[in-house]
Amino acid sequence: YVINNIIYLFIYKKHIYKIFFINKYFIIFLKFL
C-alpha cells in the first residue's frame, strides 16, 4: 500500500511539472506573439 502510494505521488509530481512547464512556455510564446 505504501509503495503504491509513493508511485502514485511520483507520477502525480511528474504530471504537475509537465503542466507547469507547458504553461510557462505557453505564456512566453504568447508574449512573443
C-alpha positions as CSV (number, residue, x, y, z in Angstrom):
1,Y,0.0,0.0,0.0
2,V,2.8,2.4,0.9
3,I,4.8,1.5,-2.2
4,N,1.7,2.1,-4.3
5,N,1.2,5.5,-2.7
6,I,4.8,6.5,-3.4
7,I,4.5,5.5,-7.0
8,Y,1.2,7.4,-7.3
9,L,2.8,10.5,-5.7
10,F,5.8,10.3,-8.1
11,I,3.6,10.1,-11.2
12,Y,1.4,12.9,-9.9
13,K,4.5,15.1,-9.2
14,K,5.8,14.4,-12.8
15,H,2.5,15.3,-14.2
16,I,2.4,18.6,-12.3
17,Y,5.9,19.5,-13.5
18,K,4.8,18.8,-17.1
19,I,1.7,21.0,-16.8
20,F,3.9,23.7,-15.1
21,F,6.5,23.7,-17.9
22,I,3.8,23.7,-20.6
23,N,2.1,26.7,-19.0
24,K,5.4,28.5,-18.6
25,Y,6.4,28.1,-22.3
26,F,2.9,28.9,-23.4
27,I,3.0,32.3,-21.6
28,I,6.4,33.0,-23.1
29,F,5.0,32.1,-26.5
30,L,2.1,34.5,-26.0
31,K,4.4,37.3,-25.1
32,F,6.3,36.9,-28.3
33,L,3.2,36.9,-30.4
